[in-house]
Amino acid sequence: MFNYVLTCCSTADMTYDYFSERNIPFVCFHYILDGEEYPDDLGQTISFEEFYSKIAAGAMPTTSQVNVGQYIDFFEPFLKEEKDILHVSFSSGLSGSYNSATIAREELLSRYPDRKIFIVDSLGASSGYGLLVDMAADMRDNGASLEEVYALLEEKKLNVHHWFFSTDLTHYKRGGRISATSATVGSLLNICPLLNVNKEGKLTPRKKIRGKKRVIGEIVRMMEIHGEAGINYSGKCFISNSACYEDARKVGDLIEKKFPSLNGPVMINNIGTVIGSHTGPGTVALFFFGNKREEL
């Protein structure tokens, strides 16, 4: 058995079964949909299909991060079992949850001074954040110590690339993220914005590309340019999508064709209900290890 527990937030957007099989407890963010609050529990309470159908019909869900008290309630049972904790947090550039986790850590260390609690700011989101957690799980399973895993996560977290595109601007307009005029013009011209997560863990617009086929080609080109060893990339590659699996599959197929040394097939996950509350349907996100994001 491990002498420490690897944990994360639901916003890592891996599957419920993945976290169960890899022995990674996760703490849930929450969202409010049609006046009811739900946990972001990876499709267990409300399926992804139902969730995105409601958004397509006009629902505007709101989200809430994990607060200090919830982190304390999540962490404390492990400490009572005399386990140390390595928690990988959702990006501080997108949420205050990292700050809440660090406050909870200080409170709990005052109660359990013999225990260790390490908190990593992933500076990532969705299955890119999940890719970092996956690396930690692989290290843990290969016998790495808590300190060794923590050190490598801090070293490598900015090597995880996050590239996103959207083919549906409707939800961006509803949420006030783009103007009605920009949404209308973008839709008429078939504009698909390409974005990434920068070194501060914030979502940053990079390009406006006309046409789905072109943006799919461009997002794969970003992996050719920035991925470790270029087309000889030999790491894992994850994709997440919000109710547009066919688009995600096209990206995955192209990557599997262009990068023959991949470590296994591309894993395609759902964008969860919290991140999906902000993107709406139609977003595809690509994640891989590459050059440091400070260089972008």
C-alpha positions as CSV (number, residue, x, y, z in Angstrom):
1,M,0.0,0.0,0.0
2,F,1.1,3.6,-0.6
3,N,2.0,5.7,2.4
4,Y,0.4,8.7,0.8
5,V,-2.8,9.5,-1.0
6,L,-2.8,11.2,-4.5
7,T,-5.9,13.4,-4.8
8,C,-7.3,16.0,-7.3
9,C,-10.5,17.9,-8.2
10,S,-13.3,16.8,-10.4
11,T,-12.2,19.4,-13.0
12,A,-9.4,17.1,-14.1
13,D,-12.1,15.7,-16.4
14,M,-11.1,12.1,-16.4
15,T,-13.7,9.4,-16.2
16,Y,-15.2,8.2,-12.9
17,D,-13.9,4.7,-13.6
18,Y,-10.4,6.0,-14.3
19,F,-10.2,7.6,-10.9
20,S,-11.6,4.5,-9.2
21,E,-9.2,2.1,-11.0
22,R,-6.2,4.4,-10.4
23,N,-7.0,4.9,-6.7
24,I,-7.3,8.7,-7.0
25,P,-10.0,10.2,-4.7
26,F,-11.4,13.5,-6.1
27,V,-13.2,16.4,-4.6
28,C,-16.2,17.8,-6.5
29,F,-16.8,21.3,-7.6
30,H,-20.6,22.1,-7.9
31,Y,-22.9,23.7,-10.4
32,I,-26.4,25.1,-10.4
33,L,-28.7,24.1,-13.2
34,D,-32.4,25.1,-13.5
35,G,-32.3,26.2,-9.8
36,E,-30.9,22.9,-8.5
37,E,-27.3,22.4,-7.2
38,Y,-25.4,19.3,-8.3
39,P,-21.9,17.9,-7.7
40,D,-19.6,17.9,-10.7
41,D,-19.3,14.1,-10.3
42,L,-18.2,13.1,-13.7
43,G,-21.7,12.3,-15.1
44,Q,-22.9,10.2,-12.2
45,T,-25.8,12.4,-11.1
46,I,-26.7,13.9,-14.5
47,S,-25.3,12.4,-17.7
48,F,-23.2,14.5,-20.0
49,E,-25.8,14.0,-22.7
50,E,-28.5,15.5,-20.6
51,F,-26.4,18.3,-19.3
52,Y,-25.3,19.5,-22.7
53,S,-28.8,19.1,-24.1
54,K,-30.1,21.4,-21.4
55,I,-27.5,24.0,-22.4
56,A,-28.3,23.7,-26.0
57,A,-32.0,24.3,-25.1
58,G,-31.0,27.6,-23.4
59,A,-30.0,26.7,-19.8
60,M,-27.2,28.8,-18.2
61,P,-25.6,26.9,-15.4
62,T,-23.4,28.6,-12.8
63,T,-20.6,27.0,-10.9
64,S,-18.9,27.1,-7.5
65,Q,-15.4,26.1,-6.5
66,V,-14.4,23.9,-3.6
67,N,-14.3,26.0,-0.4
68,V,-12.0,25.7,2.6
69,G,-14.5,23.7,4.7
70,Q,-15.1,21.2,1.9
71,Y,-11.4,20.7,1.5
72,I,-11.0,20.1,5.2
73,D,-13.8,17.5,5.1
74,F,-12.2,15.9,2.1
75,F,-8.6,15.7,3.4
76,E,-9.2,15.0,7.1
77,P,-10.3,11.3,6.8
78,F,-6.9,10.5,5.1
79,L,-5.0,12.2,7.9
80,K,-6.9,10.2,10.5
81,E,-5.8,7.1,8.7
82,E,-2.2,8.4,9.1
83,K,-1.8,9.0,5.4
84,D,0.1,11.9,3.9
85,I,-1.6,13.8,1.0
86,L,-0.4,15.0,-2.4
87,H,-3.3,17.1,-3.9
88,V,-3.1,18.4,-7.4
89,S,-5.4,21.4,-7.7
90,F,-7.3,23.0,-10.6
91,S,-5.4,26.1,-12.1
92,S,-5.2,29.1,-9.8
93,G,-5.6,31.1,-13.1
94,L,-9.1,29.9,-13.5
95,S,-10.4,29.4,-9.9
96,G,-9.7,30.2,-6.3
97,S,-9.7,26.5,-5.3
98,Y,-5.9,26.3,-5.1
99,N,-6.0,29.1,-2.5
100,S,-8.8,27.3,-0.6
101,A,-6.8,24.1,-0.6
102,T,-3.7,25.8,0.8
103,I,-5.7,27.5,3.6
104,A,-7.2,24.1,4.5
105,R,-3.7,22.6,4.5
106,E,-2.5,25.1,7.1
107,E,-5.5,24.4,9.3
108,L,-5.1,20.7,9.1
109,L,-1.4,20.7,9.7
110,S,-2.1,22.5,13.0
111,R,-4.3,19.5,14.0
112,Y,-2.0,16.8,12.5
113,P,1.5,18.2,12.9
114,D,3.1,14.8,12.1
115,R,1.5,14.5,8.7
116,K,2.5,15.9,5.3
117,I,0.2,17.7,2.9
118,F,1.6,18.9,-0.4
119,I,-0.6,21.0,-2.7
120,V,0.4,21.5,-6.4
121,D,-1.1,24.3,-8.5
122,S,-1.6,22.4,-11.8
123,L,-1.9,25.7,-13.8
124,G,-4.0,23.4,-16.0
125,A,-7.6,22.4,-16.7
126,S,-9.7,19.6,-17.9
127,S,-7.9,16.5,-19.2
128,G,-4.6,18.5,-19.4
129,Y,-4.8,18.8,-15.6
130,G,-5.7,15.1,-15.9
131,L,-2.6,14.4,-17.8
132,L,-0.5,15.8,-15.0
133,V,-2.4,13.7,-12.4
134,D,-1.9,10.6,-14.6
135,M,1.8,11.2,-14.6
136,A,1.7,11.4,-10.8
137,A,-0.2,8.2,-10.6
138,D,2.3,6.4,-12.9
139,M,5.2,7.6,-10.7
140,R,3.4,6.6,-7.5
141,D,2.6,3.1,-8.9
142,N,6.3,2.7,-9.8
143,G,7.3,3.3,-6.2
144,A,8.2,7.0,-6.2
145,S,8.0,8.8,-2.9
146,L,5.7,11.7,-2.1
147,E,8.5,14.1,-2.3
148,E,9.7,12.8,-5.6
149,V,6.3,13.0,-7.2
150,Y,5.7,16.5,-5.9
151,A,9.1,17.7,-7.2
152,L,8.5,16.3,-10.7
153,L,5.0,17.8,-10.9
154,E,6.3,21.2,-10.0
155,E,9.1,20.8,-12.7
156,K,6.8,19.5,-15.5
157,K,3.5,21.2,-15.0
158,L,4.3,24.0,-17.5
159,N,5.3,21.3,-20.0
160,V,1.6,20.2,-20.3
161,H,0.1,22.0,-23.4
162,H,-3.6,22.8,-23.5
163,W,-5.1,23.8,-26.9
164,F,-8.8,24.3,-27.4
165,F,-11.1,25.2,-30.3
166,S,-14.9,25.8,-30.4
167,T,-17.2,25.3,-33.3
168,D,-20.3,26.8,-31.5
169,L,-20.2,30.4,-30.3
170,T,-23.8,30.4,-29.0
171,H,-22.9,29.8,-25.3
172,Y,-20.0,32.2,-25.4
173,K,-22.5,34.9,-26.5
174,R,-25.1,33.9,-23.9
175,G,-22.5,34.1,-21.2
176,G,-21.2,37.5,-22.3
177,R,-17.8,36.2,-23.2
178,I,-18.1,37.6,-26.7
179,S,-20.4,40.2,-28.1
180,A,-23.6,39.3,-30.0
181,T,-22.0,41.0,-33.1
182,S,-18.8,39.0,-32.8
183,A,-20.8,35.8,-32.4
184,T,-23.0,36.6,-35.4
185,V,-20.1,37.5,-37.6
186,G,-18.1,34.5,-36.4
187,S,-21.0,32.2,-37.1
188,L,-21.5,33.6,-40.6
189,L,-17.9,33.3,-41.5
190,N,-17.6,29.9,-39.8
191,I,-14.9,31.2,-37.4
192,C,-13.5,28.7,-34.9
193,P,-11.4,30.4,-32.3
194,L,-8.2,28.5,-31.2
195,L,-7.1,29.1,-27.6
196,N,-4.6,27.7,-25.2
197,V,-3.7,27.9,-21.5
198,N,-0.8,30.2,-20.8
199,K,2.0,30.0,-18.2
200,E,-0.3,31.7,-15.6
201,G,-2.9,28.9,-16.1
202,K,-5.3,31.3,-17.9
203,L,-7.3,30.6,-21.1
204,T,-5.8,32.8,-23.8
205,P,-7.2,33.4,-27.4
206,R,-4.5,32.7,-30.0
207,K,-6.1,32.6,-33.5
208,K,-9.4,32.9,-35.4
209,I,-9.5,30.1,-38.0
210,R,-12.2,29.8,-40.7
211,G,-13.7,26.3,-40.9
212,K,-13.7,23.2,-38.8
213,K,-11.3,21.3,-41.1
214,R,-8.7,24.0,-40.9
215,V,-8.9,24.4,-37.1
216,I,-8.6,20.6,-36.7
217,G,-5.5,20.7,-38.8
218,E,-4.1,23.7,-36.9
219,I,-4.6,22.2,-33.5
220,V,-2.7,19.1,-34.6
221,R,0.0,21.3,-36.0
222,M,0.4,22.9,-32.6
223,M,1.4,19.4,-31.3
224,E,3.9,19.0,-34.1
225,I,5.5,22.4,-33.2
226,H,5.3,22.2,-29.4
227,G,5.2,18.5,-28.6
228,E,8.3,16.8,-27.1
229,A,10.4,15.5,-30.0
230,G,7.9,16.8,-32.6
231,I,6.4,14.0,-34.7
232,N,8.5,11.5,-32.7
233,Y,6.4,12.4,-29.6
234,S,6.3,9.3,-27.4
235,G,4.2,10.4,-24.5
236,K,0.5,10.1,-23.8
237,C,-2.1,12.3,-25.5
238,F,-5.5,13.2,-24.1
239,I,-8.5,14.9,-25.7
240,S,-11.7,16.2,-24.1
241,N,-14.9,17.4,-25.7
242,S,-18.2,19.0,-24.9
243,A,-20.9,17.0,-26.8
244,C,-18.9,16.9,-30.1
245,Y,-17.2,13.5,-29.9
246,E,-17.0,13.1,-33.7
247,D,-14.8,16.3,-33.9
248,A,-12.7,15.0,-31.1
249,R,-12.4,11.6,-32.8
250,K,-11.2,13.4,-36.0
251,V,-8.4,15.1,-34.1
252,G,-7.5,11.9,-32.3
253,D,-7.4,9.9,-35.6
254,L,-5.1,12.5,-37.2
255,I,-2.8,12.5,-34.2
256,E,-2.6,8.7,-34.2
257,K,-1.7,8.8,-37.9
258,K,0.9,11.6,-37.6
259,F,2.6,10.5,-34.3
260,P,3.4,6.8,-34.7
261,S,5.4,6.6,-31.4
262,L,2.5,7.7,-29.1
263,N,2.3,5.9,-25.7
264,G,-1.0,4.1,-26.4
265,P,-4.0,5.4,-28.3
266,V,-5.4,8.9,-27.7
267,M,-7.7,9.0,-24.7
268,I,-10.9,10.9,-25.4
269,N,-12.9,12.2,-22.4
270,N,-15.8,14.5,-21.7
271,I,-15.4,18.1,-20.7
272,G,-17.1,18.0,-17.3
273,T,-20.1,19.9,-16.1
274,V,-18.1,22.7,-14.4
275,I,-15.8,23.6,-17.3
276,G,-18.7,22.8,-19.7
277,S,-20.9,25.4,-18.0
278,H,-18.5,28.0,-19.4
279,T,-17.7,26.5,-22.8
280,G,-21.1,25.0,-23.7
281,P,-21.2,22.4,-26.4
282,G,-18.8,22.3,-29.4
283,T,-15.4,22.5,-27.7
284,V,-12.5,20.2,-28.4
285,A,-9.4,20.3,-26.3
286,L,-6.0,18.7,-27.0
287,F,-3.4,17.9,-24.3
288,F,0.2,16.7,-24.6
289,F,3.7,17.2,-23.1
290,G,5.9,19.7,-24.9
291,N,8.2,22.7,-24.5
292,K,7.7,25.0,-21.5
293,R,4.7,27.3,-21.8
294,E,6.8,30.3,-20.8
295,E,8.1,30.2,-24.4
296,L,4.7,30.8,-26.0
